[in-house]
Amino acid sequence: MEENIPLAPLTTLCVGGPARYLARIATREDLLAAVDFAHDEELPLFVLGGGSNVLATDRGFPGVVLKMEMAEPPAFEDGPEAVTCRVAAGVDWDAFVLAVCERGLTGVECLAGIPGLVGGTPVQNVGAYGQEVAETIVAVRALDVEAMSFVSLSAAECGFGYRKSIFNTTARGRYIVTRVTFRFAKGRGVSLQYAELQRHFEGRVPTPMEVYRAVRAIRHGKGMLLVEGEPDCRSAGSFFKNPVVTEAVFAALAKEFADSEVPHWDAGPGKVKLAAAWLVEQAGFHKGFAIGRAGISSRHTLALVNLGGATAAEIAALRDAVRGGVEGRFGVRLEQEPVGLG
Ligand SMILES: Cc1cc2nc3c(=O)[nH]c(=O)nc-3n(C[C@H](O)[C@H](O)[C@H](O)COP(=O)(O)OP(=O)(O)OC[C@H]3O[C@@H](n4cnc5c(N)ncnc54)[C@H](O)[C@@H]3O)c2cc1C
């Protein structure tokens, strides 16, 4: 168990004070021992994957941070109708997507280039360009820290929705994901729901590897691919979720912007999902906007970035300014996507 370990280098936003304890988890035994320690000492626990969706506070975390490093190579199993694959929580997500696409399998090709580890993907049901992990996850193996026993949860039991699951809602803090099982149906085509991807291939049906490369290239153009040394890369990706509003709220907006289309998607009966990036821009916050050392990415309105040496408080101040601006202008409250740590 390491003590007083700075969290900033362990997160992609590069902010955050020290963790009181940090336990590197490479085996089941490491995990059980670290959780037992936290229970015995009555300390809070935080599970950290790649740190690409967290905002750690400057004062740090007074408990035990579990750094997930279980990384046995993925085990692919060929069946008559599908290939299944069990993947340890500490495996790099993009490396796994690459391995899937290289085998000519489909189901996660649009999720190329998303930072972080496999164990983090079910937590917020990671999604991009019309695809979500909920479509291919069949089971999640996890330690239930209340019962101190390992359980297997089916996809239905995970309660997946838009950027949510039981792991970040009703059962937050209860399960530590140790392994995820995916199922890739044979004969299923690549997913090309996103207009930018369709344009890229001009009506041609690409291979999974071609989609993998195209998605990474598109993400790179938007600063949504972590490339060492690039200025927009100290971020946690999209900082705000796309808000879901009632049809009445949407109708009022559409009336006000009668001359231009308000970007939106159907979100179930009586509900409309709005584009957070559009709201942020309309509220006057543009790419490159900055307050001190915290800024909006020069390539993506939804990504808040650490311009170099920012504190968590500076990132939070920018978040509050953007959120206040959108709420004041439209009466719509934006929800933060990265998880608070500390
Ligand atoms: C440039 C950039 C682009 C991004 N693009 C996207 C995108 O397109 N779509 C998208 O959905 N997300 C995106 N993200 C957000 C992020 O990459 C994903 O949410 C990712 O799955 C987080 O994984 P992680 O391992 O980094 O988790 P962390 O950031 O370490 O943790 C996130 C949350 O998951 C919990 N957690 C992590 N691992 C486990 C585990 N094994 N068991 C239990 N809980 C766990 C943590 O406690 C925390 O609550 C992006 C982030 C960045 C920086």
Ligand as a Chemical Component Dictionary entry (heavy atoms), coordinates in Angstrom:
data_LIG
# 
_chem_comp.id                   LIG 
_chem_comp.type                 NON-POLYMER 
_chem_comp.pdbx_formal_charge   0 
_chem_comp.three_letter_code    LIG 
# 
loop_
_chem_comp_atom.comp_id 
_chem_comp_atom.atom_id 
_chem_comp_atom.alt_atom_id 
_chem_comp_atom.type_symbol 
_chem_comp_atom.charge 
_chem_comp_atom.model_Cartn_x 
_chem_comp_atom.model_Cartn_y 
_chem_comp_atom.model_Cartn_z 
_chem_comp_atom.pdbx_ordinal 
LIG C1  C1  C 0 -10.299 12.521 -24.649 1  
LIG C2  C2  C 0 -11.426 11.741 -24.024 2  
LIG C3  C3  C 0 -12.462 11.278 -24.830 3  
LIG C4  C4  C 0 -13.519 10.558 -24.277 4  
LIG N1  N1  N 0 -14.516 10.120 -25.093 5  
LIG C5  C5  C 0 -15.556 9.416  -24.574 6  
LIG C6  C6  C 0 -16.609 8.955  -25.420 7  
LIG O1  O1  O 0 -16.606 9.160  -26.631 8  
LIG N2  N2  N 0 -17.626 8.266  -24.860 9  
LIG C7  C7  C 0 -17.663 7.992  -23.521 10 
LIG O2  O2  O 0 -18.628 7.344  -23.077 11 
LIG N3  N3  N 0 -16.679 8.415  -22.698 12 
LIG C8  C8  C 0 -15.635 9.108  -23.184 13 
LIG N4  N4  N 0 -14.637 9.554  -22.352 14 
LIG C9  C9  C 0 -14.716 9.281  -20.914 15 
LIG C10 C10 C 0 -13.894 8.046  -20.446 16 
LIG O3  O3  O 0 -12.865 7.763  -21.339 17 
LIG C11 C11 C 0 -14.771 6.817  -20.276 18 
LIG O4  O4  O 0 -15.813 7.062  -19.378 19 
LIG C12 C12 C 0 -13.936 5.614  -19.772 20 
LIG O5  O5  O 0 -14.693 4.432  -19.863 21 
LIG C13 C13 C 0 -13.474 5.772  -18.344 22 
LIG O6  O6  O 0 -12.630 4.675  -18.053 23 
LIG P1  P1  P 0 -11.457 4.796  -17.017 24 
LIG O7  O7  O 0 -10.830 3.456  -16.910 25 
LIG O8  O8  O 0 -10.553 5.914  -17.351 26 
LIG O9  O9  O 0 -12.291 5.111  -15.686 27 
LIG P2  P2  P 0 -11.954 6.192  -14.562 28 
LIG O10 O10 O 0 -11.973 7.544  -15.160 29 
LIG O11 O11 O 0 -10.758 5.801  -13.797 30 
LIG O12 O12 O 0 -13.239 6.022  -13.626 31 
LIG C14 C14 C 0 -14.497 6.497  -14.038 32 
LIG C15 C15 C 0 -15.574 5.957  -13.087 33 
LIG O13 O13 O 0 -15.674 4.547  -13.228 34 
LIG C16 C16 C 0 -15.388 3.905  -11.984 35 
LIG N5  N5  N 0 -14.603 2.701  -12.314 36 
LIG C17 C17 C 0 -13.519 2.620  -13.125 37 
LIG N6  N6  N 0 -13.089 1.352  -13.179 38 
LIG C18 C18 C 0 -13.928 0.629  -12.405 39 
LIG C19 C19 C 0 -14.010 -0.747 -12.044 40 
LIG N7  N7  N 0 -13.128 -1.645 -12.493 41 
LIG N8  N8  N 0 -15.013 -1.125 -11.202 42 
LIG C20 C20 C 0 -15.903 -0.239 -10.729 43 
LIG N9  N9  N 0 -15.871 1.062  -11.027 44 
LIG C21 C21 C 0 -14.888 1.489  -11.849 45 
LIG C22 C22 C 0 -14.610 4.910  -11.178 46 
LIG O14 O14 O 0 -14.751 4.667  -9.781  47 
LIG C23 C23 C 0 -15.268 6.199  -11.612 48 
LIG O15 O15 O 0 -16.482 6.354  -10.919 49 
LIG C24 C24 C 0 -13.549 10.274 -22.879 50 
LIG C25 C25 C 0 -12.503 10.752 -22.076 51 
LIG C26 C26 C 0 -11.444 11.467 -22.645 52 
LIG C27 C27 C 0 -10.329 11.951 -21.768 53 
# 
loop_
_chem_comp_bond.comp_id 
_chem_comp_bond.atom_id_1 
_chem_comp_bond.atom_id_2 
_chem_comp_bond.value_order 
_chem_comp_bond.pdbx_ordinal 
LIG C1  C2  SING 1  
LIG C2  C3  SING 2  
LIG C2  C26 DOUB 3  
LIG C3  C4  DOUB 4  
LIG C4  N1  SING 5  
LIG C4  C24 SING 6  
LIG N1  C5  DOUB 7  
LIG C5  C6  SING 8  
LIG C5  C8  SING 9  
LIG C6  O1  DOUB 10 
LIG C6  N2  SING 11 
LIG N2  C7  SING 12 
LIG C7  O2  DOUB 13 
LIG C7  N3  SING 14 
LIG N3  C8  DOUB 15 
LIG C8  N4  SING 16 
LIG N4  C9  SING 17 
LIG N4  C24 SING 18 
LIG C9  C10 SING 19 
LIG C10 O3  SING 20 
LIG C10 C11 SING 21 
LIG C11 O4  SING 22 
LIG C11 C12 SING 23 
LIG C12 O5  SING 24 
LIG C12 C13 SING 25 
LIG C13 O6  SING 26 
LIG O6  P1  SING 27 
LIG P1  O7  DOUB 28 
LIG P1  O8  SING 29 
LIG P1  O9  SING 30 
LIG O9  P2  SING 31 
LIG P2  O10 DOUB 32 
LIG P2  O11 SING 33 
LIG P2  O12 SING 34 
LIG O12 C14 SING 35 
LIG C14 C15 SING 36 
LIG C15 O13 SING 37 
LIG C15 C23 SING 38 
LIG O13 C16 SING 39 
LIG C16 N5  SING 40 
LIG C16 C22 SING 41 
LIG N5  C17 SING 42 
LIG N5  C21 SING 43 
LIG C17 N6  DOUB 44 
LIG N6  C18 SING 45 
LIG C18 C19 SING 46 
LIG C18 C21 DOUB 47 
LIG C19 N7  SING 48 
LIG C19 N8  DOUB 49 
LIG N8  C20 SING 50 
LIG C20 N9  DOUB 51 
LIG N9  C21 SING 52 
LIG C22 O14 SING 53 
LIG C22 C23 SING 54 
LIG C23 O15 SING 55 
LIG C24 C25 DOUB 56 
LIG C25 C26 SING 57 
LIG C26 C27 SING 58 
# 
